[in-house]
Amino acid sequence: MTDSILSQLVALLAERSAKRGDFVLASGRRSSLYIDCRLTAMSPEGQLLIGRAGLADLHASGWTVDAVGGLTLGADPIAYAIAHASALAHERGEGPLVRAFTVRKEAKAHGTGKLIEGPFRAGDRVVVVEDVITTGGSALKAVDAVRQAGGEVLGVLALVDREEGGREALQAAGLEVRALVSASQLLPLLPAV
């Protein structure tokens, strides 16, 4: 990934997604930093940057990836951006297609009762994506769902690592963890409260 793409992504996340203040996170923890990646990941510019940066990071990892996805809703736009970037790169002869999927928080009570939606297949080599890693709990739920459905989890790719122990929890579970951006990269760009 080029430094330009990464620096643009960091700037966009700092401008749109990160705030200082007093917040209660999804994990129940209190924090002086709130990061809502959806404000970046669901924008056209964010999709472009995340797709390019995510795909470049997957290539740099050395992983041979069939599909990316994670727990809805935070992982969805990230997985879709990477899949789209892979299609554009594939058209240029620059690598294979990477499919995207979504892991539901609970299986549907109707129809096929699926927990994983999209073109996921048993045997897929998967990277679980996450918008923000705090405790690692959401990524672990997605990892469990993928494994139960017959997928091979290569690792976890986060848009932002809050650097609050989640990476270490995932590594302790035997997972390789990569992050495009860290909280320490965002903090200097945020106004003081």
Phi, psi and chi 1 to 4 in degrees:
 res  aa     phi    psi   chi1   chi2   chi3   chi4
   1 MET       -  140.7  143.6 -178.7   42.9      -
   2 THR   -77.6  153.1   68.1      -      -      -
   3 ASP   -61.9  -31.6  -71.1  -18.9      -      -
   4 SER   -64.4  -45.6  171.7      -      -      -
   5 ILE   -63.1  -45.1  -70.0  171.9      -      -
   6 LEU   -63.9  -44.6 -176.1   57.6      -      -
   7 SER   -65.6  -36.6   62.5      -      -      -
   8 GLN   -65.0  -40.1  -70.3  174.8   62.8      -
   9 LEU   -65.5  -44.3 -179.2   55.8      -      -
  10 VAL   -59.9  -46.0  169.7      -      -      -
  11 ALA   -62.6  -42.3      -      -      -      -
  12 LEU   -66.1  -42.8 -164.7   60.5      -      -
  13 LEU   -62.0  -42.7  -76.3  162.7      -      -
  14 ALA   -64.9  -39.3      -      -      -      -
  15 GLU   -71.5  -42.3  175.6 -171.1  -31.6      -
  16 ARG  -104.4  -30.2  -66.8 -168.8 -179.7  164.3
  17 SER  -112.2  -19.0  -65.1      -      -      -
  18 ALA  -111.2  139.9      -      -      -      -
  19 LYS  -142.5  146.9  -65.3  180.0 -178.5  172.6
  20 ARG   -94.9  149.6  -68.7 -180.0 -167.3  -96.6
  21 GLY   159.7 -151.3      -      -      -      -
  22 ASP  -123.8  112.7 -177.3   29.7      -      -
  23 PHE  -131.7  150.7  -53.0   98.1      -      -
  24 VAL  -103.3  123.9  176.3      -      -      -
  25 LEU   -86.0  168.6  -53.9  177.2      -      -
  26 ALA   -57.2  -30.1      -      -      -      -
  27 SER   -74.0  -10.3   63.9      -      -      -
  28 GLY    94.5  -11.6      -      -      -      -
  29 ARG   -73.5  153.0  -65.8 -178.2 -176.9 -179.7
  30 ARG   -93.1  146.1  -67.9 -161.4   83.9   81.0
  31 SER  -149.8  152.6  178.5      -      -      -
  32 SER   -90.6    0.0   61.2      -      -      -
  33 LEU  -126.9  127.6  174.8   64.3      -      -
  34 TYR  -117.4  133.5 -178.9   69.1      -      -
  35 ILE  -128.4  113.5  -55.0  170.0      -      -
  36 ASP  -109.5   89.2 -177.6   -6.5      -      -
  37 CYS   -63.2  -22.2  -73.0      -      -      -
  38 ARG   -59.3  -31.6  -67.3  169.0  -64.0 -163.3
  39 LEU   -64.8  -25.8  -62.3  172.1      -      -
  40 THR   -94.8  -47.9  -62.5      -      -      -
  41 ALA   -66.6  -22.9      -      -      -      -
  42 MET   -98.0    5.4  -68.1  179.9  176.2      -
  43 SER   -95.8  153.9   73.3      -      -      -
  44 PRO   -57.0  -45.5  -20.9   29.2      -      -
  45 GLU   -65.5  -40.0  -43.4   88.8  -70.6      -
  46 GLY   -63.9  -44.0      -      -      -      -
  47 GLN   -57.1  -45.1  -79.2  -83.7  -64.9      -
  48 LEU   -61.9  -49.6 -177.4   64.8      -      -
  49 LEU   -68.2  -43.4  -66.6  170.3      -      -
  50 ILE   -65.4  -42.7  -69.3  165.1      -      -
  51 GLY   -59.6  -49.0      -      -      -      -
  52 ARG   -65.1  -47.1  -72.1  177.3  175.5  167.6
  53 ALA   -67.1  -42.2      -      -      -      -
  54 GLY   -64.0  -45.3      -      -      -      -
  55 LEU   -64.8  -41.9 -173.4   62.3      -      -
  56 ALA   -61.9  -39.1      -      -      -      -
  57 ASP   -68.2  -38.1 -163.0   78.5      -      -
  58 LEU   -62.0  -42.3  -69.1  178.8      -      -
  59 HIS   -63.3  -42.3  -71.2  156.8      -      -
  60 ALA   -66.0  -27.1      -      -      -      -
  61 SER   -69.4  -25.3   73.3      -      -      -
  62 GLY    84.9   -1.7      -      -      -      -
  63 TRP   -71.3  142.1  -68.1  -32.4      -      -
  64 THR   -98.4  104.5  -57.4      -      -      -
  65 VAL  -106.8  131.0 -179.4      -      -      -
  66 ASP   -93.0  -37.9  -62.9  -47.3      -      -
  67 ALA  -152.0  153.0      -      -      -      -
  68 VAL  -128.3  146.3  -66.7      -      -      -
  69 GLY   176.8  173.0      -      -      -      -
  70 GLY  -167.4 -167.3      -      -      -      -
  71 LEU   -68.9  128.0 -160.2   62.7      -      -
  72 THR   -63.7  142.0 -163.2      -      -      -
  73 LEU  -111.6  -23.3  177.5   76.9      -      -
  74 GLY   -62.0  -37.2      -      -      -      -
  75 ALA   -79.1  -22.1      -      -      -      -
  76 ASP   -56.3  -56.9  -65.0  -17.1      -      -
  77 PRO   -64.8  -26.6   19.4  -28.0      -      -
  78 ILE   -70.4  -46.1  -63.5  161.6      -      -
  79 ALA   -62.4  -42.5      -      -      -      -
  80 TYR   -66.5  -39.1  -54.8  158.2      -      -
  81 ALA   -64.0  -41.6      -      -      -      -
  82 ILE   -66.7  -41.9  -67.9  170.3      -      -
  83 ALA   -61.7  -43.0      -      -      -      -
  84 HIS   -64.4  -44.7 -174.2 -149.8      -      -
  85 ALA   -61.0  -36.0      -      -      -      -
  86 SER   -67.4  -34.9   81.9      -      -      -
  87 ALA   -66.3  -41.8      -      -      -      -
  88 LEU   -65.4  -42.5  -64.9  174.0      -      -
  89 ALA   -66.0  -39.9      -      -      -      -
  90 HIS   -61.5  -39.3 -175.0   72.9      -      -
  91 GLU   -59.3  -32.9  -81.6 -174.7  -17.8      -
  92 ARG   -86.8    2.5  -62.9 -172.5  -55.8  -92.6
  93 GLY    76.2   27.1      -      -      -      -
  94 GLU  -111.9   45.7  -62.1  172.8    4.2      -
  95 GLY   123.3  170.0      -      -      -      -
  96 PRO   -80.2  163.7   30.0  -35.3      -      -
  97 LEU   -73.1  142.9  -66.5  169.6      -      -
  98 VAL  -119.7  119.7  176.3      -      -      -
  99 ARG   -82.7  156.9  -69.5  175.4  -87.6  111.6
 100 ALA  -114.4  151.1      -      -      -      -
 101 PHE  -145.6  167.1   63.0   88.1      -      -
 102 THR  -124.7  136.5  -65.0      -      -      -
 103 VAL  -102.2  119.6  177.6      -      -      -
 104 ARG   -70.2  156.6  -68.7  176.5  172.8  -86.2
 105 LYS   -72.8  -26.2  -68.0 -174.8  179.4  171.5
 106 GLU  -152.0  152.0   54.6 -171.4   53.9      -
 107 ALA   -63.1  148.0      -      -      -      -
 108 LYS   -62.3  145.4  -66.9 -168.6  -51.3 -175.4
 109 ALA   -90.6    1.0      -      -      -      -
 110 HIS  -133.3  175.0   60.1  -77.5      -      -
 111 GLY    60.9 -131.7      -      -      -      -
 112 THR   -84.1   -8.4   59.5      -      -      -
 113 GLY    68.3   28.7      -      -      -      -
 114 LYS   -67.7  146.0  -72.4 -177.1  178.4 -180.0
 115 LEU   -98.6  -29.6 -168.8   57.7      -      -
 116 ILE  -111.9  127.0  -61.8  178.0      -      -
 117 GLU  -109.0  149.1  -63.1  -69.0  -12.6      -
 118 GLY   107.4 -170.0      -      -      -      -
 119 PRO   -83.5   32.8   29.9  -34.5      -      -
 120 PHE   -68.5  141.5  169.5   85.7      -      -
 121 ARG  -131.7  144.8  -63.4 -171.3  -72.5 -103.9
 122 ALA   -55.1  137.9      -      -      -      -
 123 GLY    94.8  -11.9      -      -      -      -
 124 ASP   -61.2  141.9  -84.3   -8.7      -      -
 125 ARG   -90.0  117.7  -65.2  164.4  -60.6 -156.9
 126 VAL  -120.5  141.8  167.2      -      -      -
 127 VAL  -112.0  123.6  171.1      -      -      -
 128 VAL   -80.2  127.4  167.5      -      -      -
 129 VAL  -105.5  153.8  -65.6      -      -      -
 130 GLU  -144.9  144.4 -180.0   68.2  -81.8      -
 131 ASP   -75.2  -54.3   57.2  -11.5      -      -
 132 VAL  -133.1  129.0  179.7      -      -      -
 133 ILE   -95.5  120.1  -69.0  178.9      -      -
 134 THR  -114.6  -68.8  -57.1      -      -      -
 135 THR  -100.7  -18.7   64.9      -      -      -
 136 GLY    90.7   -2.0      -      -      -      -
 137 GLY   -61.3  -43.9      -      -      -      -
 138 SER   -64.5  -43.1  -66.6      -      -      -
 139 ALA   -63.3  -39.9      -      -      -      -
 140 LEU   -64.2  -37.7  -74.2  172.2      -      -
 141 LYS   -61.8  -44.1  -76.3 -177.9 -172.4  174.8
 142 ALA   -65.8  -41.6      -      -      -      -
 143 VAL   -58.6  -46.8  165.4      -      -      -
 144 ASP   -60.3  -43.5  -71.7  -15.9      -      -
 145 ALA   -63.6  -42.9      -      -      -      -
 146 VAL   -64.0  -45.1  167.1      -      -      -
 147 ARG   -63.8  -42.4  -73.3  179.1  174.3  158.7
 148 GLN   -63.9  -26.4  -72.0  177.0   15.1      -
 149 ALA   -90.8    5.4      -      -      -      -
 150 GLY    92.7   13.2      -      -      -      -
 151 GLY   -88.9  154.7      -      -      -      -
 152 GLU  -102.3  117.1  175.2 -170.4   -9.5      -
 153 VAL   -88.3  118.1  177.8      -      -      -
 154 LEU   -83.8  -31.9  -56.7  173.4      -      -
 155 GLY   169.6 -169.6      -      -      -      -
 156 VAL  -124.3  134.5  175.4      -      -      -
 157 LEU  -120.8  119.5  173.2   63.1      -      -
 158 ALA  -105.6  147.0      -      -      -      -
 159 LEU   -69.0  -48.9  178.0   52.4      -      -
 160 VAL  -132.3  133.0  178.4      -      -      -
 161 ASP  -101.6  116.3 -179.2   -5.8      -      -
 162 ARG   -69.4  -12.2  -72.5 -177.4   60.3   88.4
 163 GLU    61.1   45.1  -58.6  170.6  -60.1      -
 164 GLU  -124.1   24.8  -66.3 -175.0    4.9      -
 165 GLY   105.5  -11.8      -      -      -      -
 166 GLY   -64.1  -42.5      -      -      -      -
 167 ARG   -58.4  -45.3  172.2 -173.1  -69.2  -96.6
 168 GLU   -65.2  -37.5  -66.6   77.1    9.4      -
 169 ALA   -64.1  -40.9      -      -      -      -
 170 LEU   -68.6  -40.2  -67.4  167.1      -      -
 171 GLN   -65.0  -36.7  -71.2  170.1  -26.9      -
 172 ALA   -65.1  -23.9      -      -      -      -
 173 ALA   -87.0    7.9      -      -      -      -
 174 GLY    86.5   17.0      -      -      -      -
 175 LEU  -104.0  138.5  -62.6  161.8      -      -
 176 GLU   -79.8  137.7 -176.3  177.1  -20.9      -
 177 VAL  -125.2  132.7 -179.1      -      -      -
 178 ARG  -126.8  150.4  -59.9  176.1   66.6   88.4
 179 ALA  -138.5  139.3      -      -      -      -
 180 LEU   -74.4  -37.3  -60.6  177.4      -      -
 181 VAL  -139.3  148.7  177.8      -      -      -
 182 SER  -115.4  156.8   64.2      -      -      -
 183 ALA   -57.8  -35.7      -      -      -      -
 184 SER   -66.6  -19.9   58.2      -      -      -
 185 GLN   -79.6  -28.9  -70.0  173.6  -75.8      -
 186 LEU   -83.2  -39.8  -63.2  174.3      -      -
 187 LEU   -52.7  -44.1  -76.7  169.1      -      -
 188 PRO   -64.5  -18.0  -17.2   26.7      -      -
 189 LEU   -91.3   -6.4  -57.5  176.7      -      -
 190 LEU   -94.4  141.4  -58.7  179.6      -      -
 191 PRO   -67.7  148.9   15.8  -21.1      -      -
 192 ALA   -68.7  154.8      -      -      -      -
 193 VAL   -85.4      -  176.1      -      -      -
